[in-house]
Amino acid sequence: MLRVMIVDDEPIYRLALRELIRWEDYGCEIAAEASNGLDALRMVSSRRIDLVVVDVQMPIMSGLEFLKKLRSSPEGQDTAVIVLSAYSQFEYVREAFMHGVHDYMIKEDLNAEHVGEIIGKTVGKIGEANHLRERRQLESLALEEARREEALLALVRPDAAPGAEASPAPEWLASADSGMPFLCCLLVDRDASGESGEMDKTRSRMIAHSIRQASANYRIEPTIARIASREYALLLPVPGRLGELQAREAVAELAGRIISQIRDYLNLEATLGLLRAGAGAAAWQERYGEARHLARTRFYLGSGRAYFEEDVSAYSRQLAAPIWDVPEILRCLEAGRTDWTGPLEDGMNKLAGSCGVPVETAAQEYRSLLWEIGSLLHSRGLSWAELGEPQSPLERVGHFEHSRPLNVWLGSLIRAVHDAIDPKKRILETSPPLVDKVKKWIDRHYQEPISLASASEAAGISESYLSKIFAKETGETFVEYVMKTRVEKAILFMGSGMKIYEIAEKVGYPNQGHFSKIFKKVTGKTPLEYREQLFSK
């Protein structure tokens, strides 16, 4: 509601203005009344007045004097004013317009319709002015945020901010250094779909909004600079009145809130690396590198938490070489032995206990092992693509954000290499009996949940290897063959008098709707249509 003050030395006019219209219908309330300009001036700031209806001629201080003093005061710059006058005072009205009044009313013409029209029009102008002012404030805030972002980017990653100022504006630096600024690196995981493309601008803005929203609860105004698609530099200026321990606790709590906010509203996991920014901006680039190193500890210990220096300081940054016993792994693979898993797991365990080692260093260890295994594979006339790995494994290593899925993938890949170069397996590759064995297994287990994983386990080979030779021998995928087998079995049950849902369950499809879709995909007809056609013959 807009707060209105009526100023007139004659009580009858104050009463008339108060009672002629229903002010609430115009989004207004009468917040104050005064009989002269001097009293009115005192009330404007204390009562937070939005609109003044003032008589131009009054004792002690006239409406014109009031208007001049109002416009010269900070709180009166944006206050809307409507002047009241008699016909004989119209010269005063003209002068009043020079001081930015919105409208005027003639006392002799006061009636509900006239007053309502003037108030409605003025309220509309106030709304437009407020909207314009808010928009300008938002634009000003956006410009300030952009300036601070550029300044932070220039401090922590000069190479990523071409053309940015070499250093922030003095007042910006002063405000950061006045408290306990924490410099942070925020890393956002890829989403559950595993997409690896660039994060769109909308989602990036939502992440920045989540950070600001979480920070507002702690009265901290963060500066946020987007470094890369899923990487953000944050400056969190903790108030200087807090002690060091209190500041550390406040930032840890805020970090947890930021991570929760991003998880709850964007369904993304985030990790923060945090440390004190240090004295002077010159060292911030190096300090941000440390914060990034802390955030990337997620590779070893997982996402969804904040890492401080003390969390990883106990771990060495140097690897105890060699990580892998590469010669032993290669000997096992060449001989077709399965005990290559031992030295592989030993290396994985060494890396798991090396949380202080930079992720790039750990990734290079994986690449070195894959290079040696790839050389062995190529010496046998095979390629990674033939093992169902279209992308270079050396490149793919860099796409993993956590060691656990990387280790699972690596183990599966080496198992595929083992199967491909094992002399016994290579004989089987050209031998139909292996596929026949799997077909017979499907024929025995079609009523149960069947997957490529369970079939490969029963056959004693890897999933990728089974998938490849099955398609080669049969001309169809494993899944297609299972669907076809189940539909063929279902057709045999058609004449048994069983209901469709009973047949579906009998052939391994507990969901009748899913069974009907599969049946139609294989035969071109629904189960009901097929049975009707069968009996019509």
Backbone torsions as a table, in degrees:
resi	resn	phi	psi	omega
1	MET	NA	137.6	175.0
2	LEU	-78.0	137.8	-178.0
3	ARG	-95.1	123.5	-172.9
4	VAL	-112.5	141.3	172.7
5	MET	-122.6	131.9	177.3
6	ILE	-104.3	126.6	-177.2
7	VAL	-124.1	111.7	178.0
8	ASP	-159.3	140.0	-179.1
9	ASP	-77.3	-11.4	-179.4
10	GLU	-102.9	113.6	-177.6
11	PRO	-57.1	-31.0	-177.5
12	ILE	-63.2	-36.5	179.3
13	TYR	-75.8	-34.1	176.4
14	ARG	-63.8	-41.6	178.2
15	LEU	-64.4	-43.8	-179.1
16	ALA	-60.7	-47.4	-179.2
17	LEU	-64.1	-34.6	-179.1
18	ARG	-70.7	-34.9	-170.9
19	GLU	-102.8	-15.7	-175.1
20	LEU	-64.9	-35.7	-177.3
21	ILE	-128.7	160.6	172.5
22	ARG	-87.3	99.7	-173.4
23	TRP	-60.2	-33.4	-178.7
24	GLU	-63.7	-24.9	177.4
25	ASP	-65.9	-18.9	-179.5
26	TYR	-105.7	10.1	-179.9
27	GLY	74.9	30.8	-176.3
28	CYS	-127.4	160.2	171.7
29	GLU	-141.1	143.6	176.8
30	ILE	-77.8	112.6	-175.5
31	ALA	-100.3	-21.4	-177.5
32	ALA	-163.2	157.9	172.5
33	GLU	-135.9	149.0	177.7
34	ALA	-146.0	156.3	-178.5
35	SER	-105.5	-1.5	176.2
36	ASN	-157.0	165.4	-175.5
37	GLY	-66.2	-31.6	-177.9
38	LEU	-66.2	-47.5	177.0
39	ASP	-62.5	-38.6	-179.1
40	ALA	-62.2	-40.9	179.7
41	LEU	-60.1	-40.0	-179.3
42	ARG	-64.8	-31.4	-175.1
43	MET	-83.6	-25.3	-172.6
44	VAL	-55.0	-49.3	-176.8
45	SER	-78.9	-39.1	-176.7
46	SER	-70.2	-30.3	-178.1
47	ARG	-99.5	0.2	-179.7
48	ARG	52.0	61.5	-175.9
49	ILE	-81.7	134.8	177.7
50	ASP	-98.6	-32.3	-175.6
51	LEU	-139.4	130.8	177.4
52	VAL	-116.2	128.3	170.9
53	VAL	-106.0	111.8	-168.5
54	VAL	-129.6	137.9	175.4
55	ASP	-75.6	139.6	-178.0
56	VAL	-75.6	-25.9	-176.4
57	GLN	-117.4	111.2	178.5
58	MET	-146.6	157.3	175.1
59	PRO	-74.6	169.6	179.8
60	ILE	67.3	-62.2	173.2
61	MET	-144.6	122.0	-177.7
62	SER	-71.5	168.8	176.7
63	GLY	-62.7	-36.2	179.3
64	LEU	-66.9	-44.8	178.2
65	GLU	-62.1	-42.6	176.7
66	PHE	-56.5	-45.8	-177.3
67	LEU	-62.8	-43.5	179.8
68	LYS	-62.2	-45.8	-178.8
69	LYS	-69.4	-35.4	178.0
70	LEU	-60.3	-46.5	-177.5
71	ARG	-69.8	-20.3	179.2
72	SER	-88.4	-6.6	179.3
73	SER	-97.7	146.6	-178.4
74	PRO	-58.1	-41.6	-176.6
75	GLU	-75.4	-13.3	-177.6
76	GLY	-99.5	1.0	-177.0
77	GLN	-61.5	-40.6	-173.6
78	ASP	-105.7	5.3	-179.8
79	THR	-73.2	129.4	178.9
80	ALA	-78.3	144.4	-177.8
81	VAL	-133.9	134.1	169.5
82	ILE	-118.1	130.0	-179.3
83	VAL	-98.9	147.2	174.7
84	LEU	-107.4	138.5	177.2
85	SER	-154.1	162.8	171.4
86	ALA	-90.9	165.6	178.9
87	TYR	-54.7	-37.0	-174.9
88	SER	-75.2	-8.1	-176.0
89	GLN	-108.1	22.7	-172.0
90	PHE	-66.5	-24.2	176.2
91	GLU	-61.9	-37.1	177.7
92	TYR	-64.3	-36.6	179.6
93	VAL	-62.4	-44.2	179.5
94	ARG	-59.7	-41.6	179.1
95	GLU	-66.5	-37.9	179.8
96	ALA	-60.9	-36.4	-179.7
97	PHE	-64.2	-24.0	177.6
98	MET	-69.5	-15.9	-179.6
99	HIS	-107.3	20.3	170.2
100	GLY	78.7	40.6	173.1
101	VAL	-79.9	155.2	-177.2
102	HIS	-86.4	-34.6	-178.2
103	ASP	-166.9	-179.7	178.5
104	TYR	-142.3	159.2	175.6
105	MET	-133.8	137.7	176.2
106	ILE	-88.5	127.6	-176.3
107	LYS	-58.3	-36.9	-177.7
108	GLU	-68.6	-17.6	-177.0
109	ASP	-104.9	12.2	-176.4
110	LEU	-65.8	117.8	171.8
111	ASN	-151.0	166.6	-173.3
112	ALA	-58.6	-43.8	-177.2
113	GLU	-64.5	-45.6	-177.2
114	HIS	-66.5	-47.2	-179.9
115	VAL	-62.9	-43.5	179.7
116	GLY	-60.5	-40.6	179.9
117	GLU	-63.7	-45.9	-178.9
118	ILE	-65.2	-44.5	-179.3
119	ILE	-64.7	-43.7	179.7
120	GLY	-59.5	-43.6	-179.5
121	LYS	-65.6	-41.4	-178.7
122	THR	-68.4	-41.2	177.5
123	VAL	-59.7	-39.6	177.0
124	GLY	-61.1	-42.1	179.1
125	LYS	-65.9	-39.0	178.2
126	ILE	-62.3	-42.2	178.5
127	GLY	-60.8	-44.1	178.7
128	GLU	-63.1	-43.6	-179.6
129	ALA	-64.2	-41.8	178.5
130	ASN	-63.7	-41.4	179.1
131	HIS	-62.7	-43.9	179.5
132	LEU	-64.3	-42.0	-179.7
133	ARG	-64.4	-42.6	178.5
134	GLU	-63.8	-40.2	179.7
135	ARG	-63.9	-41.5	178.6
136	ARG	-65.6	-37.3	177.6
137	GLN	-64.2	-42.2	178.4
138	LEU	-64.0	-41.5	177.9
139	GLU	-63.1	-40.7	179.0
140	SER	-64.8	-41.7	177.7
141	LEU	-63.9	-41.2	179.7
142	ALA	-63.3	-41.2	178.2
143	LEU	-64.4	-41.2	179.5
144	GLU	-65.5	-42.1	177.9
145	GLU	-62.2	-42.4	179.6
146	ALA	-63.4	-40.2	-179.9
147	ARG	-65.2	-42.7	179.2
148	ARG	-67.3	-38.5	178.1
149	GLU	-61.4	-46.3	178.3
150	GLU	-61.1	-40.9	-179.2
151	ALA	-64.4	-44.5	179.3
152	LEU	-65.5	-41.8	178.8
153	LEU	-60.4	-42.2	179.4
154	ALA	-65.4	-29.2	179.9
155	LEU	-76.3	-44.9	-171.5
156	VAL	-94.2	-28.4	-179.6
157	ARG	-142.3	73.5	-178.0
158	PRO	-55.5	-32.0	-179.5
159	ASP	-68.2	-23.4	-178.7
160	ALA	-93.5	-0.2	-177.3
161	ALA	-127.7	61.9	179.3
162	PRO	-62.4	132.6	177.3
163	GLY	86.2	-6.3	179.5
164	ALA	-76.2	162.4	178.7
165	GLU	-61.4	146.4	-179.7
166	ALA	-64.9	-30.3	178.2
167	SER	-147.8	157.9	-179.1
168	PRO	-69.4	168.3	176.0
169	ALA	-62.8	146.0	-176.2
170	PRO	-53.1	-41.8	-177.2
171	GLU	-68.4	-29.4	178.3
172	TRP	-67.9	-45.4	177.8
173	LEU	-63.5	-41.1	-178.6
174	ALA	-62.1	-41.4	-179.1
175	SER	-67.0	-33.0	179.1
176	ALA	-73.7	-41.2	-176.0
177	ASP	-78.9	-14.7	-176.0
178	SER	-69.9	-26.0	179.1
179	GLY	-108.8	-136.1	176.0
180	MET	-121.2	84.6	-176.9
181	PRO	-70.3	129.6	173.6
182	PHE	-103.9	130.9	178.6
183	LEU	-99.3	129.8	-172.1
184	CYS	-132.0	150.5	169.6
185	CYS	-117.1	124.3	177.4
186	LEU	-109.9	124.0	177.3
187	LEU	-113.2	132.2	-179.7
188	VAL	-108.1	126.9	178.5
189	ASP	-67.1	156.7	168.9
190	ARG	-63.3	155.1	-176.3
191	ASP	-74.9	178.0	-173.5
192	ALA	-61.7	-23.8	-179.6
193	SER	-74.9	-12.7	-179.9
194	GLY	81.1	10.4	-178.4
195	GLU	-61.1	144.2	-175.1
196	SER	-120.8	8.6	-179.4
197	GLY	-76.1	-178.7	179.5
198	GLU	-67.1	139.7	175.2
199	MET	-72.2	131.0	-175.9
200	ASP	-70.3	162.1	-174.6
201	LYS	-64.8	-34.5	-179.5
202	THR	-62.5	-47.5	-179.4
203	ARG	-67.0	-35.1	177.7
204	SER	-63.2	-41.2	177.4
205	ARG	-64.6	-36.3	179.6
206	MET	-66.7	-35.0	176.8
207	ILE	-65.5	-45.8	178.3
208	ALA	-61.0	-40.1	178.9
209	HIS	-63.9	-40.9	179.0
210	SER	-62.2	-39.2	179.3
211	ILE	-64.2	-45.5	-178.7
212	ARG	-66.6	-39.3	-179.3
213	GLN	-63.6	-43.8	178.9
214	ALA	-65.7	-39.6	-177.3
215	SER	-69.1	-30.3	-177.8
216	ALA	-59.8	-33.0	179.5
217	ASN	-65.4	-19.6	-178.7
218	TYR	-108.9	8.5	-178.6
219	ARG	54.5	39.7	176.6
220	ILE	-114.0	129.2	179.1
221	GLU	-100.2	101.4	-175.4
222	PRO	-78.1	151.2	168.1
223	THR	-107.4	129.2	-172.4
224	ILE	-122.3	126.5	176.4
225	ALA	-125.0	125.3	178.4
226	ARG	-81.4	117.2	-177.6
227	ILE	-87.9	-43.8	-179.1
228	ALA	-149.7	-173.5	-174.3
229	SER	-53.6	-42.2	-177.4
230	ARG	-127.4	29.0	-179.2
231	GLU	-131.8	132.1	-178.8
232	TYR	-132.5	137.2	170.8
233	ALA	-95.2	133.8	179.5
234	LEU	-123.9	140.8	169.4
235	LEU	-116.1	118.8	-178.4
236	LEU	-112.2	100.6	-178.4
237	PRO	-81.8	96.3	179.5
238	VAL	-74.7	134.8	-179.1
239	PRO	-53.3	137.8	-176.2
240	GLY	-67.6	-16.1	-178.7
241	ARG	-70.1	-17.5	179.8
242	LEU	-80.8	144.2	173.2
243	GLY	-72.4	169.7	-175.5
244	GLU	-61.6	-42.7	-179.9
245	LEU	-66.4	-42.0	178.3
246	GLN	-63.7	-40.6	179.6
247	ALA	-63.1	-42.9	179.4
248	ARG	-61.9	-42.4	179.8
249	GLU	-67.2	-40.5	179.9
250	ALA	-64.1	-42.1	-179.7
251	VAL	-69.0	-38.3	177.7
252	ALA	-62.2	-41.4	179.1
253	GLU	-66.5	-43.1	178.5
254	LEU	-63.2	-41.8	179.0
255	ALA	-58.7	-42.9	177.5
256	GLY	-62.6	-38.2	179.1
257	ARG	-67.2	-40.9	178.8
258	ILE	-61.2	-46.4	-179.4
259	ILE	-62.2	-43.0	179.0
260	SER	-64.7	-40.5	-179.0
261	GLN	-62.2	-44.6	-179.9
262	ILE	-67.3	-38.2	179.4
263	ARG	-68.0	-45.4	-174.2
264	ASP	-71.6	-38.5	-172.5
265	TYR	-99.7	-20.5	-178.7
266	LEU	-119.8	-5.0	-179.7
267	ASN	57.2	41.3	179.0
268	LEU	-127.7	146.3	175.4
269	GLU	-93.1	137.5	179.5
270	ALA	-129.4	155.2	179.2
271	THR	-134.2	141.0	179.7
272	LEU	-120.2	135.8	168.2
273	GLY	-110.1	126.1	-173.0
274	LEU	-131.2	142.4	172.0
275	LEU	-158.8	164.0	177.1
276	ARG	-64.1	140.7	-176.5
277	ALA	-66.7	-26.0	-179.4
278	GLY	90.3	164.1	-177.9
279	ALA	-78.5	127.0	177.0
280	GLY	80.9	146.2	-175.6
281	ALA	-79.2	-15.4	-174.4
282	ALA	-60.7	-32.7	-175.9
283	ALA	-91.7	2.7	-173.3
284	TRP	-66.6	-32.5	179.0
285	GLN	-61.5	-45.7	178.8
286	GLU	-66.5	-40.0	-179.6
287	ARG	-66.3	-36.9	178.0
288	TYR	-65.9	-37.3	175.6
289	GLY	-57.8	-38.0	177.1
290	GLU	-67.3	-41.5	178.9
291	ALA	-62.0	-39.3	179.1
292	ARG	-66.0	-40.1	177.1
293	HIS	-60.2	-40.7	178.8
294	LEU	-64.7	-44.0	-179.2
295	ALA	-63.3	-35.0	-177.9
296	ARG	-76.3	-1.2	171.7
297	THR	-61.5	-16.1	176.0
298	ARG	-54.4	-28.0	179.8
299	PHE	-55.9	-39.5	-177.7
300	TYR	-93.6	-43.5	-168.8
301	LEU	-108.2	-5.4	175.0
302	GLY	103.9	160.2	-179.7
303	SER	-88.9	180.0	173.7
304	GLY	79.0	27.8	177.4
305	ARG	-153.1	171.3	178.4
306	ALA	-105.8	139.4	179.2
307	TYR	-117.2	125.5	174.0
308	PHE	-103.8	169.7	-177.4
309	GLU	-57.0	-40.2	-176.9
310	GLU	-67.9	-18.1	-179.7
311	ASP	-70.6	-26.6	-176.4
312	VAL	-123.6	-0.5	-175.2
313	SER	-64.4	-24.7	-178.7
314	ALA	-75.1	-16.3	-177.4
315	TYR	-92.0	141.3	178.0
316	SER	-73.0	148.5	176.1
317	ARG	-91.8	0.3	-179.2
318	GLN	-107.0	140.5	176.7
319	LEU	-85.1	139.5	173.2
320	ALA	-83.0	98.2	-175.5
321	ALA	-79.0	152.5	-8.3
322	PRO	-84.9	150.5	178.3
323	ILE	-75.3	-50.5	-178.4
324	TRP	-103.3	144.4	168.8
325	ASP	-87.7	78.2	-172.9
326	VAL	-59.6	-46.7	-179.8
327	PRO	-56.1	-40.0	-178.9
328	GLU	-68.4	-41.3	178.5
329	ILE	-61.4	-43.3	-179.4
330	LEU	-66.1	-40.0	179.1
331	ARG	-61.7	-42.3	179.3
332	CYS	-62.4	-44.1	-178.6
333	LEU	-65.2	-43.9	-178.4
334	GLU	-63.7	-34.7	-177.6
335	ALA	-86.3	-3.2	-178.5
336	GLY	75.4	17.6	179.6
337	ARG	-84.4	151.0	-178.5
338	THR	-96.0	-1.8	-177.3
339	ASP	-81.5	14.4	171.3
340	TRP	-64.5	-19.6	-178.2
341	THR	-65.2	-29.5	-178.7
342	GLY	-61.8	-60.0	179.5
343	PRO	-63.8	-27.9	177.7
344	LEU	-66.4	-47.2	-179.4
345	GLU	-66.9	-32.6	176.3
346	ASP	-59.8	-44.2	179.1
347	GLY	-64.8	-41.1	178.6
348	MET	-61.8	-39.5	179.5
349	ASN	-66.9	-37.2	176.8
350	LYS	-62.1	-43.7	179.9
351	LEU	-66.8	-36.3	-179.7
352	ALA	-62.4	-29.4	178.6
353	GLY	-93.0	13.8	-177.3
354	SER	-117.8	50.4	-173.1
355	CYS	-64.2	-17.9	178.9
356	GLY	-84.7	-10.9	-177.8
357	VAL	-73.2	130.5	177.3
358	PRO	-54.1	141.7	-176.8
359	VAL	-59.8	-36.2	179.7
360	GLU	-60.6	-37.6	179.0
361	THR	-66.3	-44.2	178.4
362	ALA	-63.3	-42.3	-179.7
363	ALA	-61.1	-36.2	179.7
364	GLN	-65.7	-32.2	176.6
365	GLU	-64.8	-42.0	177.0
366	TYR	-63.1	-43.7	-178.5
367	ARG	-64.3	-38.9	179.9
368	SER	-61.9	-43.0	178.3
369	LEU	-63.6	-44.8	-178.7
370	LEU	-65.9	-33.3	177.4
371	TRP	-61.3	-45.5	-179.8
372	GLU	-65.3	-42.8	179.9
373	ILE	-67.8	-38.0	177.4
374	GLY	-62.4	-38.1	177.9
375	SER	-63.6	-40.9	177.1
376	LEU	-63.1	-43.5	-179.6
377	LEU	-61.2	-45.8	-178.3
378	HIS	-67.9	-30.1	178.3
379	SER	-66.4	-18.9	177.3
380	ARG	-97.3	12.3	177.1
381	GLY	75.9	21.4	-179.2
382	LEU	-116.3	160.4	178.4
383	SER	-126.1	164.3	177.2
384	TRP	-60.7	-37.3	-178.2
385	ALA	-60.0	-35.5	-179.8
386	GLU	-69.0	-15.6	177.6
387	LEU	-97.5	13.5	179.8
388	GLY	79.2	23.9	-179.6
389	GLU	-121.1	83.6	-174.7
390	PRO	-65.3	-31.2	-179.4
391	GLN	-91.7	147.2	177.9
392	SER	-59.8	123.5	179.0
393	PRO	-57.3	-32.0	179.8
394	LEU	-63.5	-35.7	177.1
395	GLU	-75.5	-38.3	-175.1
396	ARG	-65.6	-27.7	179.2
397	VAL	-53.2	-41.2	-177.5
398	GLY	-69.1	-12.0	-179.2
399	HIS	-86.1	-11.9	-179.3
400	PHE	-83.9	131.4	-179.7
401	GLU	-95.6	-14.5	-177.0
402	HIS	-136.3	148.0	-175.6
403	SER	-71.8	-31.9	-174.9
404	ARG	-61.4	-54.8	177.6
405	PRO	-63.7	-30.5	176.8
406	LEU	-63.6	-42.6	-179.9
407	ASN	-66.5	-39.3	177.9
408	VAL	-62.3	-46.6	179.5
409	TRP	-62.5	-43.5	-179.0
410	LEU	-61.8	-44.8	179.0
411	GLY	-61.2	-42.2	179.0
412	SER	-64.7	-39.3	-178.8
413	LEU	-66.9	-43.7	-179.8
414	ILE	-67.9	-33.7	175.9
415	ARG	-62.7	-38.9	177.6
416	ALA	-65.8	-38.2	176.4
417	VAL	-63.8	-44.5	178.7
418	HIS	-57.4	-46.4	-179.3
419	ASP	-64.9	-36.1	-175.2
420	ALA	-73.5	-35.0	-175.3
421	ILE	-101.9	-7.4	177.4
422	ASP	-64.1	122.8	-178.2
423	PRO	-53.4	-41.2	-178.6
424	LYS	-65.7	-40.9	-179.7
425	LYS	-68.6	-36.5	-178.6
426	ARG	-67.1	-31.6	174.9
427	ILE	-67.0	-42.0	179.9
428	LEU	-65.1	-28.8	-176.7
429	GLU	-59.7	-35.5	-179.7
430	THR	-96.8	8.9	-175.5
431	SER	-111.9	116.3	-179.6
432	PRO	-56.7	-26.7	-176.7
433	PRO	-53.1	-33.3	-179.7
434	LEU	-64.6	-46.2	179.2
435	VAL	-65.9	-39.5	177.5
436	ASP	-60.6	-38.0	179.0
437	LYS	-62.3	-42.3	179.9
438	VAL	-67.7	-40.1	178.2
439	LYS	-60.0	-43.3	179.6
440	LYS	-64.7	-37.5	178.2
441	TRP	-63.1	-41.6	177.8
442	ILE	-63.1	-40.9	-178.5
443	ASP	-63.2	-30.5	-179.9
444	ARG	-84.3	-25.2	-171.1
445	HIS	-118.5	14.8	-174.5
446	TYR	-63.0	-21.9	179.9
447	GLN	-76.9	-13.9	-176.2
448	GLU	-101.4	167.2	172.6
449	PRO	-62.3	123.6	-177.2
450	ILE	-119.9	136.9	175.3
451	SER	-140.2	164.4	177.2
452	LEU	-60.8	-35.6	-179.2
453	ALA	-64.3	-46.0	-178.6
454	SER	-67.9	-36.0	179.0
455	ALA	-68.2	-41.9	-179.3
456	SER	-66.8	-35.3	177.5
457	GLU	-65.6	-40.9	178.7
458	ALA	-65.4	-33.6	-178.6
459	ALA	-85.9	-13.8	179.0
460	GLY	78.0	28.0	178.8
461	ILE	-133.6	171.0	-178.8
462	SER	-77.2	159.1	179.6
463	GLU	-60.9	-46.5	-176.8
464	SER	-63.5	-37.1	-179.7
465	TYR	-68.4	-44.9	179.0
466	LEU	-62.1	-44.8	-179.4
467	SER	-56.9	-43.1	-177.3
468	LYS	-66.8	-50.6	-175.0
469	ILE	-73.8	-29.3	178.6
470	PHE	-64.3	-46.4	179.3
471	ALA	-64.5	-37.2	-178.7
472	LYS	-66.3	-41.8	-176.1
473	GLU	-78.7	-36.3	-172.2
474	THR	-102.6	-19.4	-177.2
475	GLY	79.7	7.9	176.9
476	GLU	-143.6	160.6	-178.4
477	THR	-75.5	164.2	178.3
478	PHE	-57.1	-46.0	-178.2
479	VAL	-63.1	-43.0	179.5
480	GLU	-61.6	-40.8	-179.4
481	TYR	-64.9	-42.2	179.3
482	VAL	-62.5	-44.2	179.0
483	MET	-60.2	-46.5	-178.1
484	LYS	-62.4	-42.5	179.8
485	THR	-61.7	-45.4	-178.7
486	ARG	-65.1	-38.8	178.7
487	VAL	-66.6	-40.4	177.9
488	GLU	-61.4	-41.3	177.8
489	LYS	-65.3	-39.4	-180.0
490	ALA	-62.0	-39.7	179.8
491	ILE	-62.1	-36.3	178.9
492	LEU	-65.0	-28.2	-179.9
493	PHE	-85.2	-7.0	-174.7
494	MET	-58.2	-36.0	-176.5
495	GLY	-88.6	7.5	-175.3
496	SER	-86.4	-8.0	-177.0
497	GLY	85.7	1.1	179.4
498	MET	-71.9	150.0	175.2
499	LYS	-73.5	160.3	-176.4
500	ILE	-59.4	-43.2	-177.8
501	TYR	-66.1	-30.5	178.2
502	GLU	-70.1	-39.8	176.8
503	ILE	-63.6	-42.6	-179.5
504	ALA	-57.8	-47.1	179.7
505	GLU	-64.9	-35.5	-177.5
506	LYS	-64.6	-30.8	-177.0
507	VAL	-104.7	16.9	171.9
508	GLY	95.6	14.8	178.2
509	TYR	-120.7	93.6	-179.2
510	PRO	-67.6	-18.9	179.5
511	ASN	-100.1	114.4	-176.1
512	GLN	-63.6	-39.0	-179.6
513	GLY	-61.5	-43.4	179.1
514	HIS	-65.1	-40.9	178.3
515	PHE	-59.8	-44.2	-179.2
516	SER	-61.2	-40.4	178.5
517	LYS	-63.7	-44.8	179.4
518	ILE	-63.2	-44.1	-178.4
519	PHE	-59.5	-46.5	-179.3
520	LYS	-66.5	-35.5	179.1
521	LYS	-62.6	-37.5	-177.4
522	VAL	-82.1	-42.2	-172.4
523	THR	-103.6	-18.4	-176.0
524	GLY	88.1	-1.7	-179.3
525	LYS	-134.5	156.4	173.9
526	THR	-75.3	162.3	178.2
527	PRO	-56.1	-40.5	179.6
528	LEU	-64.1	-46.7	179.6
529	GLU	-60.6	-41.4	-178.0
530	TYR	-66.0	-42.1	-178.9
531	ARG	-67.1	-41.0	178.1
532	GLU	-60.7	-43.7	179.2
533	GLN	-64.9	-37.4	-179.0
534	LEU	-64.7	-44.0	-177.9
535	PHE	-76.9	-26.4	179.7
536	SER	-67.4	-22.0	178.9
537	LYS	-79.5	NA	NA
